[in-house]
Amino acid sequence: MVDLGLTDKTVLIAGAGQGIGLASARLFAEAGAVVVGIDNDADRAAATGAVVADVTKRDEVERVVAEIDRVDVLVDIVGMARWGSILDLSDDDWDANFDLVLRHAFYLSQAVGRRMVRQGEGGAMVFVSSVSGLAGAPRHGAYGAAKAGLMSLVRTLAVELAGDAIRVNSVAPGAVRTPRVLAMSSAERLAESAKSIPLGRQAEPEEIAAAVVFLASSQASYITGQTLVADGGATAKFPLSVGPSEARP
Ligand SMILES: NC(=O)c1ccc[n+]([C@@H]2O[C@H](COP(=O)([O-])OP(=O)(O)OC[C@H]3O[C@@H](n4cnc5c(N)ncnc54)[C@H](O)[C@@H]3O)[C@@H](O)[C@H]2O)c1
């Protein structure tokens, strides 16, 4: 059996109440880790055993980090957005995206990073970004800009914390069939958009969780400062308007 080096490690997961965060919490637990989840939704927190806290508030982040015995791995899943075209977006929408995607990641990485440095035993951080930070998409402007900032934050953290044996990476998902996405998209719309994805479907939350656990594990011991794209090939593709026929060679 492959050793992931996660047995008895304490993993702090922000946004553990559903979707990718919940799938990650389950996979880390299966790998033998002690999982401490955080969620700002009281019902989801109660259903999953997560601590209720809003990670966009610095004092709440610092309280949770101070209350836990130790932290070996940070996983940050929080980061949903307010959509809108750049021409229509209000200042408030722009700020909301940067608060929810980027500012809270600064709070978490600072509180957990300081703690890991004090512990003196290294660690790993994995932030969930998005392909929206790598390529343009209508109405994803502020969200994508903030996710691109998150990937930049990951690179800088990786360089600054490498001397303390703390690795920092991100996973950039494409479309994922999380409860939130399923609630806002019809089955027809999901089927239609799946046609543009080379693998022909959206990801399941567990497939993104697998990438998160890999980057947090000792199997990724020489990987830091990177973004692992898990998008079914979507960003590897460009629309070929002229050229060879669609027929397979
Ligand atoms: N689902 C997708 O298609 C997709 C695609 C690309 C990237 N992502 C990224 O993946 C991440 C998770 O997406 P998801 O679809 O699983 O989201 P989700 O909304 O299903 O789950 C997010 C969880 O975080 C919690 N949360 C939200 N704000 C919080 C806060 N301020 N403090 C603490 N907890 C909070 C929510 O209650 C929820 O349980 C996000 O960063 C998103 O940008 C998702």
The ligand as an ORCA input file, in Angstrom:
! r2SCAN-3c Opt
* xyz 0 1
  N     -17.661     23.605     -8.177
  C     -16.969     24.004     -9.230
  O     -17.366     23.810    -10.388
  C     -15.657     24.718     -9.020
  C     -14.852     24.974    -10.142
  C     -13.639     25.635     -9.969
  C     -13.244     26.000     -8.695
  N     -14.047     25.748     -7.639
  C     -13.603     26.171     -6.324
  O     -13.722     25.115     -5.418
  C     -14.024     25.617     -4.130
  C     -15.196     24.890     -3.538
  O     -16.260     24.895     -4.432
  P     -17.581     24.082     -4.118
  O     -18.382     24.080     -5.348
  O     -17.241     22.791     -3.433
  O     -18.252     25.096     -3.089
  P     -19.465     24.867     -2.106
  O     -20.169     26.174     -2.030
  O     -20.245     23.642     -2.477
  O     -18.735     24.551     -0.724
  C     -18.024     25.526     -0.053
  C     -18.179     25.307      1.446
  O     -17.513     26.398      2.087
  C     -18.367     26.979      3.045
  N     -18.043     28.400      3.144
  C     -18.394     29.383      2.268
  N     -17.965     30.574      2.709
  C     -17.316     30.347      3.877
  C     -16.673     31.187      4.825
  N     -16.597     32.510      4.631
  N     -16.128     30.620      5.940
  C     -16.192     29.283      6.141
  N     -16.814     28.425      5.280
  C     -17.363     28.958      4.169
  C     -19.774     26.734      2.516
  O     -20.752     26.778      3.550
  C     -19.647     25.352      1.904
  O     -19.897     24.317      2.837
  C     -14.215     27.124     -4.294
  O     -13.017     27.786     -3.951
  C     -14.482     27.282     -5.770
  O     -14.077     28.546     -6.246
  C     -15.235     25.101     -7.773
*
